[in-house]
Amino acid sequence: MKLDEKDFIIELRGNRRCLIEGISGLAEYGENAVAARAGSAVIRINGKGLRMYMMADDRLGVCGGICSVELEQSDDK
């Protein structure tokens, strides 16, 4: 399913895997945080030992010890 550029889906599988669909690129990548841009939002995954297990088209898969997922939404104009 192709998402509208403002739409995204976040899927958590326990606290070890996260899949985000609808991203436009990475904003940050490190062992303790991975962030992706999705429309006017930035989705940040915080944890320990994080790594990408997949990045293709508009999808990002992150695995490791996930502690939190944050959404920073900027104003749409």
C-alpha positions, -999 to 999 in steps of 0.1 A, spaced: 0 0 0 14 34 -10 9 60 17 1 97 12 32 118 19 16 130 52 7 95 64 29 70 82 25 38 101 45 27 131 45 -10 140 61 -22 173 68 -59 179 74 -60 216 103 -38 227 128 -54 202 116 -44 167 100 -13 151 89 -9 115 80 26 101 63 30 68 60 64 50 94 79 58 112 103 35 147 99 50 168 95 81 173 125 105 196 107 130 213 73 133 232 60 163 233 31 188 210 50 212 186 68 189 173 65 153 151 92 138 133 94 105 114 121 87 78 113 77 60 143 62 62 171 86 70 148 115 102 133 129 98 99 145 126 91 170 132 56 185 153 57 217 170 27 232 202 7 235 221 -13 209 198 0 181 205 -9 145 187 -8 112 177 -42 99 159 -28 68 157 4 48 139 2 15 117 26 -5 97 44 23 103 19 51 127 17 80 132 -13 103 150 -9 136 159 -36 161 175 -36 196 164 -26 230 137 -1 223 128 21 253 105 47 237 91 61 204 86 98 201 68 118 176 77 155 169 51 171 147 58 205 131 29 228 121 14 221 87 9 253 67 
